[in-house]
Amino acid sequence: MTSIPGLFAIGEANFSDHGANRLGASALMQGLADGYFVLPYTIQNYLADQIQVPRMSTDLPEFVEAEKGVQDKINKLMSIQGTESVDSIHKRLGHIMWEYVGMGRTKEGLETAMKKLKELKKEFWSNVYIPGEANTLNTELEKALRLSDFLEIGYLMAIDGYNRNESCGGHFREEYQTEEGEALRQDDQYSYVACWKYTGENSDPELLKEPLDYEETERKTRNYKN
């Protein structure tokens, strides 16, 4: 845990050598190791003490509204009774993301991804089949609820990558690379943190920008050959 109670440093952040090397494989393994082996035995000590913290009343209107929203979503999912299993739609989502929204992306590929993701989301909400009942232990319902979130974040990743016409970090637009195959950044256009605002179920999110202004450091493009 960091000096901020409840805030934990995991992955590259907690190990100087991996963070300094910035190697993809070591960074990934550090994140996996922390998430699977370390955190479950670390955070539980912090959470165990939280039982002493006073809880908010469940009679508040915000709680009632949130609970109703979740229940309405469950009822909608259970009422569809289509022909596609959750796993089959999840697999199709994975293929789209793998094919078009991986580390190497193109404008055409991202356009295809957004089109296919919209179609898949429509298929999910009209033809998914969830066996069993909602008021019992139902792992298929749990998976469906998670998949509905995956569909949203998948589309958000595609539209964000499409909007950023440069290569930077893990986002490599194949149209934007140097003659030596290095990432070609466009700092004059994209020196900002992008935040996407939800605007409704069937409308695209709104882009909000937070400029990245550096006063004490010089911004430079990373070169893996040096």
Contacts in CASP RR format, 6 or more apart in sequence:
PFRMAT RR
TARGET T0000
AUTHOR 0000-0000-0000
METHOD contacts of the structure
MODEL  1
MTSIPGLFAIGEANFSDHGANRLGASALMQGLADGYFVLPYTIQNYLADQ
IQVPRMSTDLPEFVEAEKGVQDKINKLMSIQGTESVDSIHKRLGHIMWEY
VGMGRTKEGLETAMKKLKELKKEFWSNVYIPGEANTLNTELEKALRLSDF
LEIGYLMAIDGYNRNESCGGHFREEYQTEEGEALRQDDQYSYVACWKYTG
ENSDPELLKEPLDYEETERKTRNYKN
1 7 0 8 1.000
1 8 0 8 1.000
1 9 0 8 1.000
1 42 0 8 1.000
1 46 0 8 1.000
2 8 0 8 1.000
2 9 0 8 1.000
5 46 0 8 1.000
6 46 0 8 1.000
8 39 0 8 1.000
8 42 0 8 1.000
8 43 0 8 1.000
8 46 0 8 1.000
10 31 0 8 1.000
10 34 0 8 1.000
10 35 0 8 1.000
10 38 0 8 1.000
10 39 0 8 1.000
11 18 0 8 1.000
11 27 0 8 1.000
11 30 0 8 1.000
11 31 0 8 1.000
11 33 0 8 1.000
11 34 0 8 1.000
11 35 0 8 1.000
12 18 0 8 1.000
12 19 0 8 1.000
12 22 0 8 1.000
12 27 0 8 1.000
12 30 0 8 1.000
12 31 0 8 1.000
13 19 0 8 1.000
14 30 0 8 1.000
14 34 0 8 1.000
15 30 0 8 1.000
18 26 0 8 1.000
18 27 0 8 1.000
18 30 0 8 1.000
19 27 0 8 1.000
56 63 0 8 1.000
57 63 0 8 1.000
73 145 0 8 1.000
73 148 0 8 1.000
74 134 0 8 1.000
74 141 0 8 1.000
74 145 0 8 1.000
75 134 0 8 1.000
76 125 0 8 1.000
77 128 0 8 1.000
77 130 0 8 1.000
77 141 0 8 1.000
77 144 0 8 1.000
77 145 0 8 1.000
77 148 0 8 1.000
78 130 0 8 1.000
78 133 0 8 1.000
78 134 0 8 1.000
78 141 0 8 1.000
80 125 0 8 1.000
80 126 0 8 1.000
80 127 0 8 1.000
80 128 0 8 1.000
80 129 0 8 1.000
80 130 0 8 1.000
81 129 0 8 1.000
81 130 0 8 1.000
82 126 0 8 1.000
82 127 0 8 1.000
82 128 0 8 1.000
82 129 0 8 1.000
83 127 0 8 1.000
83 129 0 8 1.000
84 123 0 8 1.000
84 124 0 8 1.000
84 127 0 8 1.000
84 128 0 8 1.000
84 129 0 8 1.000
85 128 0 8 1.000
85 129 0 8 1.000
85 140 0 8 1.000
86 128 0 8 1.000
86 129 0 8 1.000
86 130 0 8 1.000
86 140 0 8 1.000
86 143 0 8 1.000
86 144 0 8 1.000
86 147 0 8 1.000
87 143 0 8 1.000
89 120 0 8 1.000
89 123 0 8 1.000
89 124 0 8 1.000
89 128 0 8 1.000
89 147 0 8 1.000
90 143 0 8 1.000
90 147 0 8 1.000
90 150 0 8 1.000
92 120 0 8 1.000
93 117 0 8 1.000
93 120 0 8 1.000
93 147 0 8 1.000
93 150 0 8 1.000
93 151 0 8 1.000
93 154 0 8 1.000
96 113 0 8 1.000
96 116 0 8 1.000
96 117 0 8 1.000
96 120 0 8 1.000
97 113 0 8 1.000
97 154 0 8 1.000
97 157 0 8 1.000
99 113 0 8 1.000
100 109 0 8 1.000
100 110 0 8 1.000
100 112 0 8 1.000
100 113 0 8 1.000
100 116 0 8 1.000
100 158 0 8 1.000
101 110 0 8 1.000
101 113 0 8 1.000
101 154 0 8 1.000
101 157 0 8 1.000
101 158 0 8 1.000
101 161 0 8 1.000
103 170 0 8 1.000
103 171 0 8 1.000
103 172 0 8 1.000
104 172 0 8 1.000
104 173 0 8 1.000
104 174 0 8 1.000
105 161 0 8 1.000
105 171 0 8 1.000
105 172 0 8 1.000
105 173 0 8 1.000
105 174 0 8 1.000
106 173 0 8 1.000
106 174 0 8 1.000
106 175 0 8 1.000
107 162 0 8 1.000
107 165 0 8 1.000
107 173 0 8 1.000
107 175 0 8 1.000
110 158 0 8 1.000
110 159 0 8 1.000
110 161 0 8 1.000
110 162 0 8 1.000
111 162 0 8 1.000
113 158 0 8 1.000
114 155 0 8 1.000
114 158 0 8 1.000
114 159 0 8 1.000
114 162 0 8 1.000
117 151 0 8 1.000
117 154 0 8 1.000
117 155 0 8 1.000
117 158 0 8 1.000
118 155 0 8 1.000
120 151 0 8 1.000
121 151 0 8 1.000
121 152 0 8 1.000
121 155 0 8 1.000
124 147 0 8 1.000
124 148 0 8 1.000
124 151 0 8 1.000
128 144 0 8 1.000
130 138 0 8 1.000
130 140 0 8 1.000
130 141 0 8 1.000
130 144 0 8 1.000
131 140 0 8 1.000
132 138 0 8 1.000
132 140 0 8 1.000
132 141 0 8 1.000
134 141 0 8 1.000
156 196 0 8 1.000
156 205 0 8 1.000
159 196 0 8 1.000
159 204 0 8 1.000
159 205 0 8 1.000
160 194 0 8 1.000
160 196 0 8 1.000
161 171 0 8 1.000
161 173 0 8 1.000
163 194 0 8 1.000
163 207 0 8 1.000
164 171 0 8 1.000
164 173 0 8 1.000
164 190 0 8 1.000
164 194 0 8 1.000
165 173 0 8 1.000
165 175 0 8 1.000
165 176 0 8 1.000
165 186 0 8 1.000
165 189 0 8 1.000
165 190 0 8 1.000
166 173 0 8 1.000
166 176 0 8 1.000
166 184 0 8 1.000
166 185 0 8 1.000
166 186 0 8 1.000
166 189 0 8 1.000
166 190 0 8 1.000
167 173 0 8 1.000
167 176 0 8 1.000
167 177 0 8 1.000
167 183 0 8 1.000
167 184 0 8 1.000
167 185 0 8 1.000
168 183 0 8 1.000
168 185 0 8 1.000
168 190 0 8 1.000
169 183 0 8 1.000
169 222 0 8 1.000
172 183 0 8 1.000
176 183 0 8 1.000
176 184 0 8 1.000
176 185 0 8 1.000
176 186 0 8 1.000
177 183 0 8 1.000
177 184 0 8 1.000
178 184 0 8 1.000
180 225 0 8 1.000
182 221 0 8 1.000
182 223 0 8 1.000
182 224 0 8 1.000
182 225 0 8 1.000
183 221 0 8 1.000
183 222 0 8 1.000
185 221 0 8 1.000
187 219 0 8 1.000
187 221 0 8 1.000
191 211 0 8 1.000
191 212 0 8 1.000
191 213 0 8 1.000
191 219 0 8 1.000
192 209 0 8 1.000
192 210 0 8 1.000
192 211 0 8 1.000
192 212 0 8 1.000
193 209 0 8 1.000
193 210 0 8 1.000
193 212 0 8 1.000
194 207 0 8 1.000
194 208 0 8 1.000
194 209 0 8 1.000
195 207 0 8 1.000
195 208 0 8 1.000
195 209 0 8 1.000
195 210 0 8 1.000
196 205 0 8 1.000
196 206 0 8 1.000
196 207 0 8 1.000
196 208 0 8 1.000
197 205 0 8 1.000
197 206 0 8 1.000
197 207 0 8 1.000
197 208 0 8 1.000
198 205 0 8 1.000
199 205 0 8 1.000
199 206 0 8 1.000
END
